[in-house]
Each structure stands twice: as C-alpha cells, then as structure tokens.
Amino acid sequence: MNTPPYLPGHGLLAGRTAVVTAAAGAGIGGGTARRFLEEGARVVIGDAHARRLKESAHALADEFGPDRVTHLTCDVTDEEQVGALFAHAEHTHGGLDIVVNNAGLGGTAELTDMTDDQWTRILDVTLNGTFRCVRAALRSLKAAGTGGVLVNNASVVGWRAQRGQAHYAAAKAGVMALTRCAAVEAADYGVRVNAVAPSLAMHPHLAKVTSTELLAELTEKEAFGRYAEPWEVANVIVFLASGYSSYMTGEVVPVSSQHA
C-alpha cells in the first residue's frame, strides 16, 4: 500500500508552546516538531546530539521563523540538562503548554548475552529519562496552574514480546505505567498525560542500527505491508496534544497496523 498524502496544518496548536525531546533529525521527534510548527505552535527542541540539533533547529527556523523555533542541547540522563531545557522554555516563551517526551534508546541483545551496562543504559535513557522530563514538566505546569498536555513515546513492544528486546520492552512498558500514574496525579491541576505506542516507524537512525532482515520481518507483520512514516506517528501526537482529545488522559494509543 502506498503512503497516504501528507496532511496540511489546521492551526490546532496555534499560540501554544511545546517542548519536544530527541527532536534532531528525521525521526518521530523531528517529525513531531515540524507538525507542531505546521499547526501553529512555538517549539523548543532538545536533543543530546548538539550538532544535529543545531542543524535541525536552524532549518526549521529558516522555514517557520526564528521566533517560533529555539533549541537547547539536552541529554535526558542528566537532571541538570533536563531542568535547563524546561527553564529555557519558560524564560523564552513565558511558560509551556505541551511536552512531548520522545527520547529513547534501542538495541538488540539476547537475555543470556545482555550485560548490566546494556540493560541499564536502555532503561536510563528510555524510562528514567522520560521520568525526569515528566517530573520537570509537571512541576512547571503545576506551578503555572494553566493546564497543559504531556505525550510520552512508548512502543507496542511494551505489550508484545519481541526477541532480543527485553531491555527496551521493559523500559517502554514502564513508560506506559508512568503515563497512567502521572495522569491520575496531574488531573488534579488540569494537566493531561497520554502516550503513543508505535509499531514500526522508519527513519535513518533506525535503519542504521537495525538489520535489513529484521526490518523486513517487522514490515511483514504490518497489515498495510509497509512501515509508518514518522509524520504519521506525529499526527497522532498532534491529536493528543490538541483540544480534540480533551477528555483523554492516562491512555496509551497504538499507532500500528500490526496483524491481530
């Protein structure tokens, strides 16, 4: 099946300020930053890769205007850098409305071969990093008292077993549980917290770290016979960030065409 046409923006996020982590490059984070800009938002992008982040920010600023795109290097395993990212958003735009916690790290290793370092590294970026960003975002939004939205990036492997993915699956299942618990607490001050769970969204980094054989195997599991484009996942994130999902919180929304 051919990829559907790219959808134009409809001003769904006009006037709002969003923070998007791991937004350098052409993956889900970069696709989300672009879709948010197309929907009228101001965007602060963070990423651990300083050079790629700067290049991405400048390209977006050239297209959408420097007043709507700012950036700050942020490694989500570093509490100080996480705090600095949110402080930057508050200082530059007077606050924030939307946070997309996209940062994550994958890898493949059989459990019998997996080292403590491999396990810990995946968990620290993917789960602990999301926790640090959720905590910082909720502190800011609670103090502001004006509501807001968080969208976390989980994965279908948080539900479904996949060989060699025990560390990543455990981390993403943790992101799902964190999302639900955060949503219950954040509802007290009018903040919604949801997550997306993509199955297979293709981007250059994934292609570099995943074998051609595995990508072909995963693609065969998709009912449409193709992988998702990052912007297709970003469209669902836009929905969760917008007023169209105003009654949704604590939900994990699959972005998948995998066979049942």
N, C-alpha and C positions, 0 to 999 in steps of 0.2 A: 504494500500500500504506500502511495506517495505521501510525503509530509504535507500537511494542510498549509494553507497560506498564512503568513504572519499577520496577526491582527493589529490594527491601529489602536492607539490610545483613545480613551474616552474621558479623561480627566477625573478618574476615580479617586486619585490621591492628591488632587490639586491643593497646594498650600501646606502640605504636610511634610514633616522632616523625618527621614528614615536613616537608620544605621544598618549597613549590610556588611557582615564579616566574610572574609575569604572571597572578596569580590574582584580580585585582579584576574585578568584573563577571560577565557571564553566558556567557563563552566556555569553552573547554576547560579553562583553568586554574581558573576558578571552579567549574566542574562537577567537576573532579578534587578540589579542596579539600573540597567538600561530600561527595562519595562516600567520601573517606578518613575524614572525620568519622563518616559513617554506618557505616563499617567498624571504628570504634573507635580510630582514630589521634588523636594530638595533631598539630595542623597549624600551621606557621609560614608565613604567606603574604607574598609580596613583590610589588611592582608599582611601576612608575615613576610612576604616576598617584596621587599621595598622597591626594587627596580620595576618589576611587573606592575606593581600597584601604581607607581608614578606614571608609567606609560598609559595604563588604563584610565586613570583619573584625567590626565591631560587630553586623551582622545575624547572622553565623554564631555569634558568642559568645553572643548572646541566645538562640539556638536550642539550641546544644550545650554552653554553659558557658564562662565566661571563662578557666578553667584549661586549656582544650583548644584555644583559638584565640588566637594572637598575630600581630602583623604588624610589618613594617618596610619603609619605602619603599626600593626597590632598582631602580636603573637598571643593567641588566646591561652597559652600555657603560662603566661606572665601576667600576674594580677595587676601590676603597675601599668602595663601597656593597655590592658582592658579598661582600667579606670581612666586612663588618659584619653582613650577613644571616645568614651561617653562624655567626659568633661569637654572635649573638643566640640562635640555636637551641641552641647548646652551653651558653650561660650560663643560659638559661631552663629547659631540659629536661635538661641534663646530657649532651647529645650528640644525635646524629641517626641515623636508620635508613634513611630513604628520601628521595631528592631527585628531584623532577620538574622538568626544565628545559623549561619551556613557552614562555618569552619568544621572540617572533619578530616580524618586521615584514614586511608585504607591500606590494605596489604593482604597477602595470602601466605598462610603457613598452616601446616597440619599441626594439630594439638601436640602430638608426640615430639615434634621438632621445634615448637614455639618456645622462644626464650622469654624470661621475665621482662627483659627490656622491650621486646616486640609487643607483648601484651600491655605493658604499662604505657608505652608511647601512644598506642592507638587509643587507649582509654583516656589518657591525659588530654589529648587534643580533642577527641570526638565527644566524650561525655563530660569530663571535667571542664574543658574549655567552654562548652555550652552552659554548664552550671555557672561559671564565672560571669559570662555575659548576661545570663538571665538574672543573676543576683544584682549586677550593676544596673541593668535596665530597670528592674522593678524598684530598686532604691530610688532611682531618678524619677520614675513615673509616680511612685507613691508620694514623694515629696512635692511633686508638681500638682498632684490632685486633679489632673485634667483628663484622666483616662489614657488609653493607648492600646497598642497591639504588639504582641510578640509572635513570631512564626519561627519555629525550630525546624531544622532539616534532619529528618530521621531517615529510615530506609525500610523497604519491605523485608530485608533480612532480619530486622528486629522481630518479625513474626515467623519468617520461613527459613528453614535450615539451608545452609549452603556450605559445601565442603571447603575447608581452608579459611573460613571466615568467622571462627569462634570469637576472636577478639573484637572484630568490627561489629558482628551481630550483637554481642553483649553490650557494646557501647551504644549502639542505636536503640536497642530495647530499653536501655537506661534513659536515653533521650526521650523516649515515649513516656516512660513513667514520670520523669522530671516534668514534662509538659503537663501531664494531668494534675500532679500535685501543685505545681506553680499556679495553674489555672484556678484551683479552688481557693488558694490564698489571695491571688491577685483580684479575684472578683469583688473582694471587699472594698477595693478602691477603683473599681471600674475599668480594670485592665483585662483584656482577653489574651489567652495564650493557647495557641494551636500549633500543629506540626504537619508537615507534608512527609510522605513516605514514598519516594520514587523507587521504581524498579531499576530501569536502565536508561540513563540519560548520557548520551555520548558527548565527549569533549576531548580536546587534545591531551590533557593530562591523564585522563583515564586510559586513553589509547596507548600512552607511553608505559604505564605501569601494569597493564593487563594483556595477557597473551591473546593473539588473534583467535586461537581455538576457543578460549573461554568466552570471548565476546560473541563469537558465532553461536556457541551453545546457549548463552543467555538470550541472544536475539531470537533464537528459535522458540523460546518459551513465551514470547510475546504474541498475543493474539493478532496484532496488526502486522506481524512479521518484520518489524523494524524497531529500533530504539527510539526513545524520545529525544527531541531537541531540547537543550537547556531552557529555551524560552517557553516551551510547553509546560515545564515544571514551574517556571516563573509566573506564568499566567494564573496558576492555582494559588501561588503565594500572593499575587495581587488580589485575588478574590478574598483570601483570608485576612489580608491587611485592610481591605476596604469595608465600607458600610454594608455591603451586600451580605456579609457574614456576621452581622451584628448580634445574632443570638447564639453563635457558636463559640464555645470555649472548652478547653480540655480535650479537643478532638485531634485524632491523627488521620489525615486524609491521604489515602493511597493515590499516587499518580503513576498508574501502572495499567498495562494491558495483558499482564501475565494470565495464562490459562488457569482456570479454577482447579 
